[in-house]
């Protein structure tokens, strides 16, 4: 199960994978990632970016195809990921289980994590 928290609001999505899409606030390049959800956490398995710059270049093994650099991220599963909401772009687009959500306008970071027993928000002392 994929869990998303924005402040006190928590969203639970029954999904084994999801995609994230956003426009970089400085270089205005489109970024897209596909992630899997498992008991080990959230793992990026595929990514593409339409350009480089502002410290977010594609890795050396990326392949240019269909107007974007395609690559496989080399990152271990993450217990949680945090998405910043700068207000300088249209926000994040998260798609899972056939539905897309635009995540923006909160003015604070968004937290994503995998859960096997529900998405009850955790107090900071419970997060490791």
C-alpha positions in Angstrom: 0.0 0.0 0.0 1.3 3.5 -0.9 0.8 6.2 1.7 1.0 9.9 1.2 0.8 12.6 3.9 0.5 16.3 3.4 0.3 17.9 6.9 -2.5 16.1 8.7 -4.1 14.7 5.5 -3.2 11.1 4.7 -4.1 9.3 1.5 -3.9 5.6 1.1 -3.6 4.0 -2.3 -3.7 0.2 -2.9 -1.0 0.1 -5.5 2.1 -2.0 -6.2 3.7 0.8 -8.3 3.2 4.5 -9.1 4.7 7.2 -11.2 5.8 10.7 -10.3 6.0 13.5 -12.8 7.1 17.1 -12.3 8.7 20.1 -14.0 12.0 21.3 -12.5 11.4 24.7 -11.1 14.7 26.2 -12.4 15.6 24.4 -15.7 11.9 23.8 -16.6 12.7 20.2 -17.7 10.1 17.5 -17.4 11.1 14.6 -15.1 9.2 11.3 -14.8 9.9 8.3 -12.5 8.2 4.9 -12.0 8.5 3.4 -8.5 7.5 0.0 -7.0 5.9 -0.4 -3.6 6.9 -3.4 -1.4 7.6 -4.4 2.2 11.2 -3.2 1.7 10.0 0.3 0.8 9.7 2.5 -2.3 12.1 1.8 -5.1 12.6 3.8 -8.4 12.8 1.4 -11.3 12.7 3.6 -14.4 13.2 7.3 -15.0 13.4 9.8 -17.8 14.2 13.5 -18.1 13.8 15.9 -21.1 16.9 17.9 -20.4 19.7 18.5 -17.9 20.7 21.3 -15.6 20.5 22.9 -12.2 22.4 20.0 -10.6 20.0 17.3 -11.9 21.8 15.7 -14.8 20.9 12.2 -16.1 23.5 9.6 -15.3 26.3 8.6 -17.8 24.5 5.4 -18.9 21.2 7.3 -19.8 20.0 6.8 -23.4 18.5 9.6 -25.5 15.2 8.3 -27.0 11.9 9.9 -28.0 12.9 13.4 -26.7 14.1 12.3 -23.3 17.0 10.7 -21.5 15.9 7.3 -20.2 17.7 5.4 -17.4 17.4 3.0 -14.6 18.0 4.6 -11.2 20.5 2.8 -9.0 18.9 3.5 -5.6 18.0 0.9 -2.9 14.4 0.8 -1.7 13.6 3.9 0.5 11.7 3.7 3.7 10.1 7.0 2.8 10.6 9.8 0.3 9.8 13.5 0.7 8.6 15.8 -2.1 9.2 19.5 -1.9 6.4 21.9 -2.8 8.2 25.1 -3.9 5.2 26.8 -5.4 7.3 27.7 -8.4 5.7 25.0 -10.7 2.4 23.2 -11.2 3.4 20.6 -8.6 3.8 16.9 -8.6 1.7 14.5 -10.5 1.3 11.0 -8.9 -0.4 8.2 -10.8 -1.3 4.9 -9.2 -3.9 2.2 -9.8 -5.3 4.0 -12.9 -5.8 7.4 -11.2 -3.7 10.5 -11.2 -3.4 13.1 -8.5 -1.9 16.6 -8.7 -0.1 17.3 -5.5 0.6 21.0 -4.9 -0.5 24.0 -3.0 0.2 22.6 0.4 3.3 24.8 1.0 4.9 22.0 2.9 6.8 18.8 2.0 4.8 15.7 1.0 5.8 12.4 2.5 5.4 9.0 0.7 6.0 5.6 2.3 5.0 2.0 1.9 2.8 0.3 4.6 1.5 -3.2 5.0 -1.0 -2.5 7.8 -2.5 0.9 7.0 -1.4 4.4 6.6 -1.9 5.8 10.1 0.3 9.0 10.4 3.3 8.5 12.7 4.6 10.9 15.2 8.2 12.1 14.5 9.5 9.9 17.3 8.2 6.8 15.5 9.9 7.6 12.2 13.4 5.9 11.9 
